[in-house]
Amino acid sequence: MARMGGRRHLKRLAAPDFWPILKKEYVWTVKPSPGPHPIERSIPLLIIVRDILGYAETAREARRLIAEGHFKV
């Protein structure tokens, strides 16, 4: 059978260049959810909270902060 679903993970080396992440620090990063904008022009909220703003150390902490409503988009 063919793979019907999309990929849910993204390697850091394949991430767009404008994302402010260290490409060789870890292997995996967050993949943006599908939407109206292409991946080349979008940045996941988790990367903004964790890597740019520095409010969380891990992705788990960042997801919790986002879910609790600490940020307005």
C-alpha positions as MATLAB code, in Angstrom:
seq = 'MARMGGRRHLKRLAAPDFWPILKKEYVWTVKPSPGPHPIERSIPLLIIVRDILGYAETAREARRLIAEGHFKV';
ca = [
       0.000    0.000    0.000;
       1.103    3.541   -0.626;
       1.684    6.040    2.137;
      -1.485    8.089    2.190;
      -0.715   10.551    4.984;
       1.730   13.411    4.934;
       4.981   13.485    6.847;
       4.702   14.732   10.414;
       8.385   15.395   11.026;
      11.064   17.589    9.489;
      14.838   17.436    9.718;
      16.538   20.676   10.701;
      18.798   20.601    7.656;
      15.693   20.612    5.423;
      14.076   23.520    7.304;
      13.801   26.878    5.515;
      16.865   29.093    5.836;
      15.043   32.013    7.449;
      14.081   29.940   10.512;
      16.370   31.072   13.366;
      17.339   27.572   14.501;
      20.711   25.900   14.807;
      20.780   23.367   11.994;
      23.445   21.071   13.451;
      22.503   21.135   17.129;
      19.717   18.532   16.898;
      18.343   16.317   14.132;
      14.591   17.049   14.191;
      12.463   20.188   14.372;
       8.786   21.120   14.330;
       6.953   20.858   11.029;
       4.303   23.515   10.351;
       0.720   22.324   10.179;
      -0.780   22.369    6.689;
      -2.621   25.549    5.881;
      -3.083   28.204    3.222;
       0.540   29.382    3.312;
       3.529   27.436    1.939;
       6.199   26.079    4.280;
       8.779   28.410    2.725;
       6.919   31.463    4.065;
       5.634   30.245    7.431;
       7.180   29.626   10.832;
       5.653   27.446   13.566;
       4.514   29.191   16.742;
       6.476   26.671   18.801;
       9.749   27.800   17.201;
       8.887   31.428   17.939;
       8.117   30.700   21.609;
      11.051   28.361   22.226;
      13.907   29.537   19.999;
      13.283   33.232   19.286;
      11.615   34.507   22.460;
      13.208   31.955   24.803;
      10.142   31.482   27.010;
      10.592   27.695   27.105;
      13.509   25.294   27.159;
      11.748   22.354   25.496;
       8.962   21.811   22.991;
       6.807   20.307   25.716;
       7.027   23.480   27.811;
       6.308   25.642   24.764;
       3.231   23.587   23.831;
       1.926   23.914   27.384;
       2.379   27.703   27.372;
       0.597   27.974   24.018;
      -2.264   25.710   25.171;
      -2.738   27.720   28.376;
      -3.302   30.860   26.308;
      -0.279   32.923   27.326;
       0.108   34.254   23.766;
      -2.234   36.138   21.479;
      -1.757   35.767   17.739;
];
